[in-house]
Amino acid sequence: MENTAYILNFLKQLSQNNNREWFTENKPQYQQAHEYFISLVELVIAELAKTEPEMERLDPKKCVFRIYRDTRFSKDKTPYKTNFGASFFMGQSKGIGEAGYYMHFEPGKSFIAAGLYQPNSDVLKKFRKEISYNKEEFLSIIEKPVFKKSFKIEGEKLKKIPQGFEKDDPMAEYLKHKEMILIHSFEDTEITSPKFVQEIGKLFKIALPFNQFVKESTEYN
């Protein structure tokens, strides 16, 4: 896809010139890359809506994260992110603490994600409880060959099993997770493929049962 190649090229240049002077001079290129990314997000929403019709209500522009960095509490004072990111969630939190999807464009570091990111303590407790209680269903999702081939399970973990669970719980390693994020990385050549959007749609469909498990565990417990 020519548009995705343009986005990656702009981000590569930005990473080499991450300052306000360069950005101001190249604002038209940024605006073009940003518009291309919004158009891509719109296509991804259409793919998601094939299996989750409510996603059709998402506003592509509101899904996209700002490129400007908050440097107030950071030693890194570069003013701009060197990636484009978009989240696909029906809530208002942009994916914090609820099941959903994320797309990240960055030269050499692009990926998509699904699952549960930085949940609050109440949501996390419910999710862990469901994993322990309903382990057969949980394992039937994450141990499917197509799932294991498509995603790595990542996220911050505790060193010990959390309070409220037996030390010998067969799901102990999963219960240690403070978040559970499904990651699929892409090479730059895959990003620019004409079939890239369809591939994202296929991967998000594979992740859907996991997200449904998260949603049901946190809504009905």
N, C-alpha and C positions, 0 to 999 in steps of 0.2 A: 504494500500500500504506500503510494507516494506521500500521502499526508503524514503517516506515522514516521516515515523516514525524515520528513521535514522537522517533526517534533523532536526526534532524537538528535538531529543535527543542531537544532537551536539549543537544546539542553547541554550538549557537549561544549558548544561555544560559551554558554553561560558559566559552566563549571570552570572554564579557563579564564573568565573575565568577570568574576563575581564582585562587581562594584557598581555603584549608582551611575557613574559617568557612562560606562559601556552600555548599561541597561537603557539609559535614557536615549542614547544614540541609536540603539537597536530596538526601540519600543515597537515599531511596526512589525518587526519579525516576531517579537513576543506575542503581539496581538494576533498575528496569523496563526502561530503555533497553538495558542490558547483556543482560538476558534476551531481549529482542526481537532483539538482534544475534546472540546465540548460536543462536536459532531460525532466523534467516536463514542463518547459516553452515551449519547442518544441511541446509537446502534446497539450498544451493550444492554441498555434498558429494554430495548425491543426484544433482544434475545432472552433476557430474564423473564419478561412478561409472558413468554410462551409457556412457562411452567408455573410462574407466580404472577397471575394477571394483575394483582394489586400494584406491582412494580411499575405498571404503565403510568401511574399517577406521579411518578417522580419527575422533578424538574431537573434536566441535565445540568443547568448552570449552578443550581444549589448543591449538586452532588460533588462539584469540583472544589478542591481545597485552594486557598490563596497561595500564591508563590512567595509572598513576603514573609520572612522569618521574624519571630519574636526574639530579639537578641538581649532583652533586658537582664536575664539571669544566666546568660551563656557566655563562656569565654570566647566562643567563635562568634565574631561580630560581622561575618559576611551577611549581607542584607537579604539574599534571595535563596530559596530552596533550589536545588539543582535537579528537581524531579517535578513531574505532574502527578497528582493523585486524585482519585475520585472514590467516594464511598456510595454504596447502594443499600440504603436502609429505609424502612418505612417510618421509623421514629424520627425524633428531632435531634438526636445526639451525635450524628455523623459516625455512628458505629461504636461509640463508647458504651460498653456494658450490655450490648444486645447482639443477637445473631444477625449476620449480614455478610456483605461482600465488599471487596476493595480492589482497586486496580492502580498499579504504580508503574509509571514510566520513568526510567533513568538509564542512560547509556551503560550497558554492561550489568545492570542491576534491576532489570524490570521483573515484576512478578504480579500475580493476583493472589488474593487471600480470601478466606471465608472463616466462619467460626465465631468464637467469643473473645473479644478484646477488652481488657481492663474492666471487668465487671465489678460492681460494688459487692460488698460482703454478703448481702442478702441474696443476690442473684447467684453468686459463686457457691454459697452454701446449698442452695436448691439444686444447682447443676451437679455438684459433687454427690449429693444425696441420691439423685436419679441415676448417676453412673453406678453407684454401689448397689442400689436396689434393683435396677433394671439392666444389669451388666450384659445379659444375653443380647438384648436389642442393641445396646451400644457397640458391642464387639461385632455384631453382624453387619454394622455400618462400616466401621473403620478397618475391618479385616477382609473386606471384599477386595479381590485382586485389582479391580479397576480403580478403587479408591487408593490403595497402597501405591499403585503405579503413578497416580496423578498428583498426590499430595504428601507433603511431610507435615507432621504435627509438631508445632513449635509453640513457644510461649514461656514466660517466666514460671519457675517451679519452686516449691519449698524443698528443703533438704529432708524433712521428715513428714510423715503423714499428718494431716491436720487433725486437730482435736475433734472428738465426736465420732471417729472412725477407728475400727480395730486395726492394730498394727499388722496383722496377718490378712487383712482384707485383700482378696485376689486382684482387686482393681487399684491397689495402693499407688502404683506409679502414675496412674491417671489422676488419682485424687490429689496428688501433690501439685498439680497444675493450678496456678493462680489465674491463668487465662489459657485458652486452647485455640490456637490459630492454625488454619490449614494453609500451607504455602505451596505455590507452583511457580517456579522461576522460568523465565524466557530468555533465550538468546536474542540479540538484536535482529538477527535474520528472521526469527520467528515473528517478531513484532511487525516487520514490514511485509509479511506474507499476505496475499489476498484473502486467505482463509482465516486470518487472525481472529476476527470477531466471532466467527462460527466456532472456533476452537475455545474461546472464552465461554461462549454459551454452553458448549458441551461440558467443560470443566465445572462451571457453576451448577449445572444440572447434577453432576456427580456429587457435589458438595451439599446439595439440597437436603437429603435425608439427615445429614449431620446437623444442619441448621434447624431443621424441624425438631430434632431431638432436643436441642438447646432451648428452642422456643417453648416447647411443651413442658419441659422440666421446670422452666422459670415462671411460666404462666399459671400452671395448675397445681403446683405443690404448695 
